Amino acid sequence: KQWYQRRVRGEFEMEVDSTESPADKDAPAVKAAPTELKASLNLVHAVSLAVGQTIGSGIFISPNDVVREVGSIGMSLVIWFLSGLLSMCGALTFCELGTMFRRSGGEFQYIKAAYGNLAAFLYLWVCGIIRNGMGCAAIALSFSHYFVTLFWEVDDSNAPTEFLFTKKIVATAAIVVIVAVNAYSTKIGLYMQNVFTVLKLSALGVLILLGIYKLCAGQTEYIGLNWFEGTKVDVAAWTSAFFAALWSYSGWNCINMMAGEIKNPVKTVPRALVTTNCIMITIYLVANIAYHTTLSLHTLMNERAVAMIAGREVLGQINDTWGRVGEIFFGLSVAISTFGALSSSLMGSSRLPFIAAQEDFFPRFVGLIQTKNGTPIVGLFTMGTLATFWVWPTDLSGLIRYVGFLSWAWWGLCFSAVPGLRLTMPDYPRTFKVFLPVTFFACAGSLYLVIGPFFESPVKCAAWLGVAAVGIPIYYGFVDEKQTCKGWMNWLLKRLSMWLGAKL
């Protein structure tokens, strides 16, 4: 038991070829080695990495969904601010969990420690297979939308079937290319990510400058005095708006994953989390004000490629050629940067099935590593297949809502684990302790985001609960050491054979 507890805390490093379960009494000896990486990152490094990873496709896609759901400029800005505040509270709560359980796996390790193996497997079942595949599909569709719109100008509120089909074809092709490139070499994927991050930040910077230019020029016809005029009072609509905004803040827990590489993490990690989220809240609020300055409320509600439209509207005041230049610049910048975000997301998501296989929660072949470059090749192909599947039956807005619902349901369990673990494991070493009201706010926010969708789509939400429940017999049949479900099935088989007078 002591050996297992030390392994959960990350004090041991398992051999790559070890296949024994940590709960096995006859577990082989492990190589005692420090798992801590060299602490070389200061506050500036941590904040820079976190901001670069958090800014993705959301800020170029989500403003359309937020404004459409809430109906006014002022309420949309409130949604963006509260989403950033909720993300900050969630990140600070995860900080305590990250300092307690330092093994790879993040939420999987937290849920396993707090609620047991069954809950951990259900997390893998729902998030490792369904949610992460949906998330990658949503990013792929964001890329394809900006890319296809460069060559095909349509009204998003009434897009033809050919346009939608072409978007899905391009999204599928992007997934296939990225899986192939990362399977061949992870270094190429990392290089692409660095280049695409620069383009992404450049596009966002130019967008903000365009908004500042219009404000300085006195062109404020799209921003009235009454910012809250037309606000919808609808819980379900507000929940969808929160999901859209929180999609842009996704990545708020990345600093926790780097805690072992940060100097003086007890002080630096919470400071980095607060600083990063303050920066993100400021950038997103300024970017949205720039959108509202350059585009009418009607345009924001009906056009998804808002950055392209903003570039065309502002630079088009010079002449049509400059308008087309602005459209192409933003279209290519966002498409290329989103392509890089898809590469990063596919590689990151492929780690969860890999970790699950190493923990004997998934079939062991999923944990195969390519010997040439250390890529979890089966996990990568698995995630690519799942992402391709989810590209076709759903649209982008639906995917963002589903991913948000599933994510915050499990994150809420992680948040509630903090006060629970303080009661059940009071003497467990904690290098950081979050202020509990912060955790309670995060719990309340996640509870609202889980309950809210039931007002809009109770059948779909109940269906997702049913999908999660399907994992219970799978766990007891194939993962649990006692294989309880297998015993039940044998009992049922025996009774049916007697009643029906049949045999296998």
C-alpha positions as CSV (number, residue, x, y, z in Angstrom):
1,K,0.0,0.0,0.0
2,Q,2.8,2.4,0.9
3,W,4.6,1.5,-2.4
4,Y,1.4,2.3,-4.4
5,Q,0.8,5.6,-2.6
6,R,4.4,6.7,-3.3
7,R,4.0,5.8,-7.0
8,V,0.7,7.8,-7.2
9,R,2.6,10.8,-5.9
10,G,5.2,10.3,-8.6
11,E,8.1,9.4,-6.4
12,F,8.9,6.4,-8.7
13,E,9.4,6.3,-12.4
14,M,8.1,3.1,-14.1
15,E,10.1,1.3,-16.7
16,V,8.7,1.8,-20.2
17,D,8.2,-2.0,-20.7
18,S,6.5,-2.6,-17.3
19,T,3.1,-4.2,-17.8
20,E,2.1,-5.1,-14.3
21,S,-0.8,-3.3,-12.6
22,P,0.2,-1.1,-9.7
23,A,-2.4,-2.8,-7.5
24,D,-0.7,-6.2,-8.1
25,K,0.8,-7.7,-4.9
26,D,3.5,-9.3,-6.9
27,A,4.4,-6.0,-8.7
28,P,8.1,-6.0,-9.8
29,A,10.6,-3.7,-8.4
30,V,10.8,-0.4,-10.1
31,K,13.6,1.8,-10.8
32,A,13.9,4.5,-8.2
33,A,14.6,7.7,-10.0
34,P,13.5,11.3,-9.5
35,T,10.6,12.3,-11.6
36,E,11.1,16.1,-11.1
37,L,12.4,17.9,-14.2
38,K,14.9,20.7,-13.9
39,A,13.2,23.8,-12.5
40,S,14.2,26.4,-15.1
41,L,11.1,28.4,-15.7
42,N,10.4,31.7,-13.9
43,L,7.2,33.7,-13.8
44,V,7.7,35.3,-17.2
45,H,8.4,32.0,-18.9
46,A,5.4,30.3,-17.3
47,V,3.0,33.2,-18.3
48,S,4.4,33.3,-21.9
49,L,3.9,29.6,-22.4
50,A,0.4,29.6,-20.9
51,V,-0.8,32.6,-23.0
52,G,0.6,31.1,-26.2
53,Q,-1.1,27.8,-25.5
54,T,-4.5,29.2,-24.4
55,I,-5.1,31.6,-27.3
56,G,-6.4,29.3,-30.0
57,S,-9.2,29.3,-32.5
58,G,-11.9,30.3,-30.0
59,I,-11.4,34.1,-30.1
60,F,-11.8,34.0,-33.9
61,I,-14.9,31.8,-33.8
62,S,-16.7,32.2,-30.5
63,P,-17.8,35.9,-30.6
64,N,-20.4,34.9,-33.1
65,D,-21.9,32.3,-30.8
66,V,-21.8,34.5,-27.7
67,V,-23.5,37.5,-29.3
68,R,-26.1,35.4,-31.0
69,E,-27.1,33.7,-27.7
70,V,-27.2,36.8,-25.4
71,G,-28.3,39.5,-28.0
72,S,-26.3,42.5,-26.8
73,I,-22.9,44.0,-26.6
74,G,-22.8,44.6,-22.9
75,M,-24.0,41.1,-21.9
76,S,-21.5,39.5,-24.3
77,L,-18.7,41.3,-22.5
78,V,-20.1,40.2,-19.1
79,I,-20.0,36.6,-20.4
80,W,-16.4,36.9,-21.5
81,F,-15.4,38.4,-18.2
82,L,-17.2,35.9,-16.0
83,S,-15.8,33.0,-18.1
84,G,-12.3,34.3,-17.5
85,L,-13.0,34.6,-13.7
86,L,-14.3,31.0,-13.6
87,S,-11.3,29.7,-15.5
88,M,-9.0,31.4,-13.0
89,C,-10.8,29.8,-10.1
90,G,-10.7,26.4,-11.8
91,A,-7.0,26.8,-12.5
92,L,-6.2,27.7,-8.9
93,T,-8.2,24.8,-7.6
94,F,-6.3,22.4,-10.0
95,C,-3.1,23.9,-8.6
96,E,-3.6,22.2,-5.3
97,L,-4.5,18.9,-6.9
98,G,-1.5,19.1,-9.2
99,T,0.9,19.6,-6.3
100,M,-0.6,16.5,-4.6
101,F,-0.6,14.1,-7.5
102,R,2.3,14.7,-9.9
103,R,2.0,11.7,-12.2
104,S,0.9,12.2,-15.8
105,G,-2.8,12.1,-16.4
106,G,-4.1,15.2,-14.8
107,E,-7.8,14.8,-14.1
108,F,-7.6,11.0,-14.4
109,Q,-5.2,10.9,-11.5
110,Y,-7.3,13.3,-9.4
111,I,-10.6,11.4,-9.9
112,K,-8.9,8.1,-9.3
113,A,-7.5,9.2,-6.0
114,A,-10.7,10.9,-4.8
115,Y,-13.4,8.6,-6.2
116,G,-11.8,5.3,-7.1
117,N,-11.1,3.2,-10.2
118,L,-14.7,3.1,-11.5
119,A,-15.0,6.9,-11.6
120,A,-11.6,7.1,-13.2
121,F,-12.5,4.6,-15.9
122,L,-15.8,6.5,-16.6
123,Y,-13.7,9.7,-17.0
124,L,-11.5,7.9,-19.6
125,W,-14.6,6.4,-21.3
126,V,-16.4,9.8,-21.6
127,C,-13.5,12.2,-22.0
128,G,-10.7,10.1,-23.4
129,I,-12.9,8.6,-26.1
130,I,-15.7,11.1,-26.7
131,R,-14.9,14.6,-25.4
132,N,-11.3,14.8,-26.7
133,G,-12.4,13.5,-30.1
134,M,-15.1,16.1,-30.3
135,G,-12.7,18.8,-29.2
136,C,-10.3,17.9,-32.0
137,A,-13.2,17.8,-34.5
138,A,-14.3,21.3,-33.4
139,I,-10.8,22.7,-34.0
140,A,-10.6,21.0,-37.4
141,L,-14.0,22.5,-38.4
142,S,-12.8,26.0,-37.3
143,F,-9.8,25.6,-39.6
144,S,-11.8,24.4,-42.5
145,H,-14.4,27.2,-42.1
146,Y,-11.7,30.0,-42.4
147,F,-9.9,28.1,-45.2
148,V,-12.9,27.4,-47.3
149,T,-14.3,30.9,-46.8
150,L,-11.2,32.3,-48.5
151,F,-12.4,30.8,-51.8
152,W,-16.2,30.6,-51.2
153,E,-18.1,33.6,-49.9
154,V,-21.4,32.6,-48.4
155,D,-23.9,33.7,-45.9
156,D,-23.3,31.6,-42.8
157,S,-26.9,31.9,-41.7
158,N,-28.0,30.2,-45.0
159,A,-25.0,28.2,-46.2
160,P,-25.5,25.8,-49.1
161,T,-25.1,22.1,-48.6
162,E,-22.0,22.0,-50.9
163,F,-20.3,24.5,-48.7
164,L,-20.9,22.5,-45.5
165,F,-19.8,19.3,-47.3
166,T,-16.6,20.9,-48.5
167,K,-15.8,22.1,-44.9
168,K,-16.1,18.6,-43.6
169,I,-13.9,17.2,-46.4
170,V,-11.2,19.8,-45.6
171,A,-11.5,19.2,-41.9
172,T,-11.0,15.4,-42.4
173,A,-8.0,16.0,-44.7
174,A,-6.4,18.3,-42.0
175,I,-6.8,15.5,-39.4
176,V,-5.3,12.9,-41.7
177,V,-2.3,15.1,-42.6
178,I,-1.6,16.0,-39.0
179,V,-1.8,12.4,-37.8
180,A,0.6,11.4,-40.5
181,V,3.1,14.2,-39.8
182,N,3.1,13.6,-36.1
183,A,3.4,9.8,-36.5
184,Y,6.4,10.4,-38.7
185,S,8.2,13.0,-36.6
186,T,7.1,14.9,-33.4
187,K,9.8,17.5,-34.1
188,I,8.1,18.7,-37.3
189,G,4.8,19.0,-35.4
190,L,6.5,21.1,-32.7
191,Y,8.2,23.4,-35.3
192,M,4.8,23.9,-37.0
193,Q,3.3,24.8,-33.6
194,N,5.9,27.5,-32.9
195,V,5.4,29.2,-36.4
196,F,1.6,29.0,-36.2
197,T,1.6,30.6,-32.7
198,V,3.4,33.7,-34.1
199,L,0.8,34.0,-36.9
200,K,-2.0,33.6,-34.4
201,L,-0.7,36.4,-32.1
202,S,0.0,38.6,-35.1
203,A,-3.6,38.3,-36.4
204,L,-5.0,39.1,-33.0
205,G,-2.7,42.1,-32.6
206,V,-3.7,43.5,-36.0
207,L,-7.4,43.0,-35.1
208,I,-7.0,45.0,-31.9
209,L,-5.1,47.8,-33.8
210,L,-7.9,48.0,-36.3
211,G,-10.4,48.5,-33.5
212,I,-8.3,51.2,-31.9
213,Y,-8.0,52.9,-35.3
214,K,-11.7,53.1,-35.7
215,L,-12.2,54.4,-32.2
216,C,-9.5,57.1,-32.6
217,A,-11.1,58.0,-35.9
218,G,-14.4,58.6,-34.2
219,Q,-16.1,55.7,-36.1
220,T,-18.4,54.5,-33.3
221,E,-21.6,53.9,-35.2
222,Y,-21.8,50.3,-34.2
223,I,-21.4,50.9,-30.5
224,G,-24.4,52.7,-29.0
225,L,-24.8,54.2,-25.6
226,N,-27.1,51.4,-24.4
227,W,-24.9,48.3,-24.6
228,F,-27.5,46.0,-22.9
229,E,-30.3,46.8,-25.3
230,G,-31.8,43.6,-26.7
231,T,-30.3,41.3,-24.0
232,K,-32.0,37.9,-23.9
233,V,-33.1,36.6,-20.4
234,D,-32.8,32.9,-21.0
235,V,-30.8,30.5,-18.8
236,A,-30.3,28.0,-21.6
237,A,-29.0,30.7,-24.0
238,W,-26.6,32.1,-21.4
239,T,-25.3,28.6,-20.8
240,S,-24.5,28.1,-24.5
241,A,-22.8,31.5,-24.5
242,F,-20.7,30.5,-21.5
243,F,-19.6,27.3,-23.3
244,A,-18.6,29.4,-26.4
245,A,-16.6,31.8,-24.3
246,L,-15.0,29.1,-22.2
247,W,-13.9,27.3,-25.3
248,S,-11.6,30.3,-25.9
249,Y,-10.2,30.0,-22.4
250,S,-9.6,26.2,-22.6
251,G,-6.0,25.5,-21.7
252,W,-6.2,27.3,-18.3
253,N,-4.8,24.2,-16.6
254,C,-1.6,24.0,-18.6
255,I,0.5,25.7,-16.0
256,N,-0.3,22.8,-13.6
257,M,1.3,20.4,-16.0
258,M,4.5,22.4,-15.9
259,A,4.7,22.8,-12.1
260,G,7.7,20.5,-11.8
261,E,9.7,22.8,-14.2
262,I,8.9,26.1,-12.5
263,K,11.2,27.7,-10.0
264,N,9.6,28.1,-6.5
265,P,6.3,26.7,-7.7
266,V,4.5,27.4,-4.3
267,K,4.6,31.1,-5.1
268,T,5.2,31.2,-8.9
269,V,2.4,28.8,-10.0
270,P,-0.5,30.7,-8.4
271,R,1.0,34.1,-9.5
272,A,1.4,32.7,-13.1
273,L,-2.2,31.5,-13.1
274,V,-3.6,34.8,-11.9
275,T,-1.4,36.8,-14.3
276,T,-2.2,34.6,-17.3
277,N,-5.9,34.8,-16.7
278,C,-5.8,38.5,-16.1
279,I,-4.0,38.9,-19.5
280,M,-6.4,36.6,-21.2
281,I,-9.5,38.4,-19.8
282,T,-8.0,41.8,-20.9
283,I,-7.1,40.5,-24.4
284,Y,-10.4,38.9,-25.0
285,L,-12.4,41.9,-23.8
286,V,-10.3,44.3,-26.0
287,A,-10.6,42.0,-29.0
288,N,-14.4,41.8,-28.5
289,I,-14.7,45.6,-28.3
290,A,-12.6,45.7,-31.5
291,Y,-15.1,43.3,-33.1
292,H,-18.1,45.4,-32.0
293,T,-16.3,48.6,-33.2
294,T,-15.7,47.3,-36.7
295,L,-18.8,45.1,-37.2
296,S,-22.5,45.6,-36.7
297,L,-24.4,43.5,-34.2
298,H,-26.3,41.9,-37.1
299,T,-23.1,40.9,-38.8
300,L,-21.6,39.4,-35.7
301,M,-24.7,37.4,-35.1
302,N,-24.8,35.9,-38.7
303,E,-21.1,35.6,-39.7
304,R,-18.8,33.1,-38.2
305,A,-15.5,34.2,-39.8
306,V,-15.7,37.4,-37.9
307,A,-11.9,38.2,-38.1
308,M,-12.0,38.0,-41.9
309,I,-15.1,40.2,-42.1
310,A,-13.5,42.8,-39.8
311,G,-10.4,43.0,-41.9
312,R,-12.4,43.4,-45.0
313,E,-14.7,46.1,-43.5
314,V,-11.9,48.3,-42.1
315,L,-9.3,48.0,-44.8
316,G,-12.0,48.1,-47.5
317,Q,-12.6,51.8,-46.6
318,I,-9.4,52.5,-48.5
319,N,-10.4,50.5,-51.6
320,D,-11.7,47.1,-52.6
321,T,-8.2,45.8,-53.1
322,W,-7.1,46.6,-49.6
323,G,-10.4,45.1,-48.4
324,R,-9.5,41.8,-50.1
325,V,-6.0,42.0,-48.7
326,G,-7.3,42.3,-45.1
327,E,-9.7,39.4,-45.8
328,I,-7.0,37.1,-47.1
329,F,-4.5,38.1,-44.3
330,F,-6.9,37.2,-41.5
331,G,-8.3,34.2,-43.3
332,L,-4.8,32.7,-43.9
333,S,-3.5,33.7,-40.4
334,V,-6.4,32.2,-38.5
335,A,-6.6,29.0,-40.8
336,I,-2.9,28.3,-40.4
337,S,-2.8,29.0,-36.7
338,T,-5.9,26.8,-36.1
339,F,-4.1,24.1,-38.1
340,G,-1.3,24.3,-35.6
341,A,-3.8,24.2,-32.7
342,L,-5.3,21.1,-34.1
343,S,-1.8,19.5,-34.3
344,S,-1.2,20.3,-30.6
345,S,-4.6,19.1,-29.6
346,L,-4.3,15.8,-31.4
347,M,-0.9,15.1,-29.9
348,G,-2.0,16.1,-26.4
349,S,-5.3,14.1,-26.6
350,S,-3.4,11.0,-27.7
351,R,-1.7,10.9,-24.3
352,L,-4.8,10.1,-22.4
353,P,-5.6,6.7,-24.1
354,F,-1.8,5.9,-23.8
355,I,-1.8,6.6,-20.0
356,A,-5.0,4.6,-19.6
357,A,-3.4,1.6,-21.3
358,Q,-0.3,1.9,-19.1
359,E,-2.7,1.8,-16.1
360,D,-4.5,-1.3,-17.5
361,F,-7.7,0.7,-17.9
362,F,-7.6,0.4,-21.8
363,P,-6.3,-2.5,-23.9
364,R,-2.5,-2.7,-23.6
365,F,-1.9,-2.3,-27.4
366,V,-3.2,1.3,-27.1
367,G,-0.1,2.0,-25.1
368,L,2.3,1.0,-27.9
369,I,5.1,3.6,-28.5
370,Q,6.9,4.0,-31.8
371,T,10.5,3.2,-31.1
372,K,11.9,5.7,-33.6
373,N,10.6,8.9,-32.1
374,G,8.7,7.9,-29.0
375,T,5.2,8.7,-30.4
376,P,2.2,6.9,-28.8
377,I,1.3,5.8,-32.3
378,V,-1.8,3.7,-31.5
379,G,-3.2,6.5,-29.3
380,L,-2.5,9.0,-32.0
381,F,-4.3,7.0,-34.7
382,T,-7.2,6.3,-32.2
383,M,-7.7,10.0,-31.6
384,G,-7.4,10.8,-35.3
385,T,-10.1,8.3,-36.1
386,L,-12.4,9.6,-33.3
387,A,-12.0,13.2,-34.4
388,T,-12.8,12.2,-38.0
389,F,-15.9,10.5,-36.9
390,W,-17.2,13.5,-35.0
391,V,-16.5,15.9,-37.9
392,W,-19.4,14.5,-39.9
393,P,-22.6,14.2,-37.8
394,T,-22.4,17.5,-36.0
395,D,-21.8,21.2,-36.6
396,L,-19.3,23.5,-34.9
397,S,-21.6,25.1,-32.4
398,G,-23.0,21.8,-31.3
399,L,-19.5,20.3,-30.8
400,I,-18.5,23.3,-28.6
401,R,-21.6,22.9,-26.4
402,Y,-21.1,19.1,-26.1
403,V,-17.4,19.5,-25.3
404,G,-18.2,22.2,-22.7
405,F,-20.9,20.1,-21.0
406,L,-18.7,17.0,-20.8
407,S,-15.6,18.9,-19.7
408,W,-17.2,20.9,-16.9
409,A,-19.1,17.9,-15.6
410,W,-15.8,16.1,-14.8
411,W,-14.0,19.3,-13.9
412,G,-16.7,19.9,-11.3
413,L,-15.9,16.5,-9.8
414,C,-12.3,17.4,-9.6
415,F,-13.1,20.8,-7.9
416,S,-15.3,19.0,-5.3
417,A,-12.4,16.6,-4.7
418,V,-10.4,19.4,-3.0
419,P,-12.5,19.8,0.1
420,G,-13.2,16.1,0.1
421,L,-9.5,15.2,0.1
422,R,-8.8,17.7,2.9
423,L,-11.1,15.6,5.0
424,T,-10.0,12.1,4.0
425,M,-6.3,12.9,3.5
426,P,-5.6,15.7,6.0
427,D,-1.9,14.8,6.5
428,Y,-1.1,14.4,2.8
429,P,1.7,16.8,1.7
430,R,0.4,19.9,0.0
431,T,2.8,22.6,-1.2
432,F,-0.1,24.8,-2.2
433,K,-3.6,25.1,-0.6
434,V,-6.3,27.1,-2.5
435,F,-8.6,29.4,-0.6
436,L,-11.7,27.3,-0.3
437,P,-14.2,30.0,-1.4
438,V,-12.4,30.0,-4.7
439,T,-13.0,26.3,-5.1
440,F,-16.7,26.7,-4.1
441,F,-17.1,29.4,-6.8
442,A,-15.6,27.0,-9.4
443,C,-17.9,24.2,-8.1
444,A,-20.9,26.5,-8.4
445,G,-19.9,27.5,-11.9
446,S,-19.5,24.0,-13.1
447,L,-22.8,23.0,-11.5
448,Y,-24.6,25.7,-13.4
449,L,-22.9,24.7,-16.7
450,V,-24.0,21.1,-16.2
451,I,-27.6,21.9,-15.2
452,G,-28.1,24.7,-17.7
453,P,-28.1,22.5,-20.8
454,F,-31.0,20.4,-19.4
455,F,-33.3,23.5,-19.9
456,E,-32.4,23.6,-23.6
457,S,-31.9,19.9,-24.6
458,P,-33.0,17.6,-21.8
459,V,-33.1,14.6,-24.1
460,K,-29.6,15.1,-25.4
461,C,-28.1,15.7,-21.9
462,A,-29.9,12.6,-20.6
463,A,-28.4,10.7,-23.6
464,W,-24.9,11.7,-22.6
465,L,-25.6,10.4,-19.1
466,G,-26.7,7.2,-20.7
467,V,-23.5,7.0,-22.7
468,A,-21.5,7.5,-19.5
469,A,-23.5,4.7,-17.8
470,V,-22.6,2.3,-20.6
471,G,-19.1,2.4,-19.3
472,I,-20.1,0.7,-16.0
473,P,-20.7,-2.8,-17.4
474,I,-17.6,-2.4,-19.5
475,Y,-15.6,-1.6,-16.4
476,Y,-16.9,-4.5,-14.4
477,G,-16.6,-6.9,-17.4
478,F,-13.1,-6.0,-18.6
479,V,-11.2,-3.7,-16.2
480,D,-12.2,-4.6,-12.7
481,E,-10.0,-7.4,-11.2
482,K,-13.0,-9.4,-10.1
483,Q,-14.7,-9.0,-13.6
484,T,-18.0,-8.9,-11.8
485,C,-20.0,-8.4,-15.0
486,K,-18.4,-11.5,-16.5
487,G,-19.7,-13.5,-13.6
488,W,-23.2,-12.0,-14.1
489,M,-23.1,-12.9,-17.8
490,N,-22.0,-16.4,-17.0
491,W,-24.9,-16.7,-14.5
492,L,-27.4,-15.4,-17.0
493,L,-26.0,-17.7,-19.7
494,K,-26.4,-20.7,-17.5
495,R,-30.0,-19.8,-16.6
496,L,-31.0,-19.1,-20.2
497,S,-29.4,-22.4,-21.3
498,M,-31.6,-24.2,-18.7
499,W,-34.8,-22.4,-19.5
500,L,-34.4,-22.6,-23.3
501,G,-32.8,-26.0,-23.4
502,A,-30.0,-24.6,-25.6
503,K,-26.3,-24.5,-25.5
504,L,-23.3,-22.8,-27.2
